[in-house]
């Protein structure tokens, strides 16, 4: 792996970890809202979190390719 690919992977990895942490926090808040009766809001948040999951998978794959 060349230095540029290493630097890119090293930069993307903490960004991915931040995205995963934000996703987890949003899910916790969404569950809290759901338990207080706002099921529609919870469903909307969960749909948005699905997009974060898809993007996290793509970022993870890109990091793996850079490190190969």
Secondary structure as GFF3:
##gff-version 3
##sequence-region A 1 68
A	DSSP	alpha_helix	3	35	.	.	.	ID=ss1
A	DSSP	alpha_helix	39	67	.	.	.	ID=ss2
###
